[in-house]
Structures are given as structure tokens and as C-alpha cells.
Amino acid sequence: CPGSAKLSESVPEPPETSYAAEGTLLHDHMITLIDRMPLPPFRNEYFLSHEQNKVLDSVDFDNTEHRVLCAECLEHLYADIINQCQNPIIYQDLRVYLPGFEEDVNGTLDVGVASDTAIHILDFKFGGGVEVDAEDNPQLMTYLDGFLNHLGINLEECDKELWVWIFQPRLDKFQGVQVFKEDLLYFRARVEKTVILAKGHFPPLRPGAYQCRFCPAGGMCKARMEQLQEDAAAVFSAYADLQTGNKDILDNEKLAKILQMEPQIDSALKAIRDYLFGELLQAKEVPGYKLVNGRSSRKWVDGTDVEDIH
């Protein structure tokens, strides 16, 4: 959505959630763990496991779950990626820029691995709510193109294998997908076109379930609200037909398409809620709502630890 960039400029930064804070903490733990790992290659799986346990013991984790999550990521990183590479060089927490659009498209990748025969990009996702796929992932494609730019590698002349990875340990997902340079060149052209549109005087707004999910301006976007109104009208129209017995004008295919609108409607309501929450934090009035001190729901993170203490 080219218009989302300019529209988001007027939206204040949302407060950090507990989930974001945990993700930052676990990312920091991974940086420490990888820094403390010895240089590859590793002689065998036993030696690799021994070294991983040593560095895990050197980190002060908040709880057992955090250790397990980081241990799984560390194991797959070295077994599936680093130990398969020839002369790997590991980059962490690296700011990368899309060639030709350095000021407009950039980001910080979690891990980049450059070797004699392959280039790997890895992103840690420590949340467990939304499953993220590595295939056709625009964030990873941007990181990959930016990493090649950082390494000074001309994509058109690149003869190395290109890989992007998503590690989601809470979903037991450690997925790698090979990217062909023709696909990355096509993606770069799409990004360049979108950037040009976004920097124009009247960038178009193109609402949709995918692009609106994490848009900071989702709660104030008129185009999204108009699309949502159309979707809501279709939902309530189908509901009315079901309730009044007019089922002959409905079919399963139409109802299935309507049901697919549920995530977009839910995400739109969440975006509005988040936006109004930000307004309340700035002491602005929101009729019918106010900020109050709430009671947090507490639970033991690790039941085994509790039993041992008891």
C-alpha cells in the first residue's frame, strides 16, 4: 500500500507491549549466544551440542522457557545453516539498505550468513500468535537484497545460493526457502515502483487484510474503513438472508468468501482500539472510554520449577 507510508507519519509511536519487550530480550539473548559460540566448522554433533550447552549456561535467562526457546534457535541455526556452509561469516543485528533507495527502504536483520557458496538471511519470531511464512516474505526479501548490497555483491552476477529463513520456536517452525535471483530482481522492481508511488503527492491507498494487519495508520485510514464497510455489509446481508430463510440466494462458495473477511474485520477493530488507546495515553478525550489501573493476570511460567521449589 503506497499511501500507508505518508499516512503513518502522523501516527504517534505506540507504547511497547509486554510481547515486544520479551521479543527484544530474546533477540538480545541470541546475539550474546552467537557471539560466544566458537567458530565453525564443528567436528560432530556431540561437539556442537557440548558447545551450545556451555554458552547457554553462560546466559542468565529469566525462566526455563526462554532458555528452551533460545536453545532450539541456536541448535537449528548451527545445524541447519552455519555448519552446512563453507567458510561462513556471521553478521548480527545489521542495518541493511535497498540499493538505490537507501533512505526509503531499510531494516535491521537478525542474522546474515555469507559463505563461499551461499547467502542466508534469518529472522527470529519469538511470538506464537501469528504464524509467519518464509516463502514470498517481503521483509525477508528486502533484508536479502539489502544484505547483498552490504556485501557488495551484484545480484545479476551472483552465482551463490540465496536462502531466507524464519525461526518461530513457539510454533516449532524452522523454515528455510531458497530464493532465485530472478525472483529477487522482480521483487526489487516492485519495491522501486511502490517507493516512487509512495513519495508522490497523492500516493494510492490499497487496503487489504495482509497489508493492513500491522499498518500504524490502520485505525484512521478512510480507504480501509470504506473497504471494511463493504465487507461488513456483505457479512450482515448474508446473515440476514440466513436468518430470514433466504438460503436459496446463498451458496457455500459465497459464504466461504464472506467468512474469509473475518481476520480483516477483526484486525480493523484492533487497529481502532490501539489508535484510541494511544489517544488516551496522550490525555485526549475518547467518549465512553478512560484509562484505569488494571489487575494483571499472573501465572507460573514453568510448573516444574515451582514443584522443585515446593
Secondary structure, DSSP 8 states (H G I E B T S, - for coil): -THHHHHHTTS------HHHHHHHHHHHHHHHHHHHS--S--SSHHHHHHHHHHHHHTS--SSHHHHHHHHHHHHHIIIIIGGGSSS-EEEEEEEEE-TT-TTTSEEEEEEEEE-SSEEEEEEE---SSS---STT-HHHHHHHHHHHHHHT--GGG--SEEEEEEEEGGGTEEEEEEE-HHHHHHHHHHHHHHHHHHTSSS------HHHHTT-TTTTT-HHHHHHHHHHHHHHHHHHHHHHHT-GGG--HHHHHHHHTTHHHHHHHHHHHHHHHHHHHHTT--BTTB-----------S-HHHHHHH-
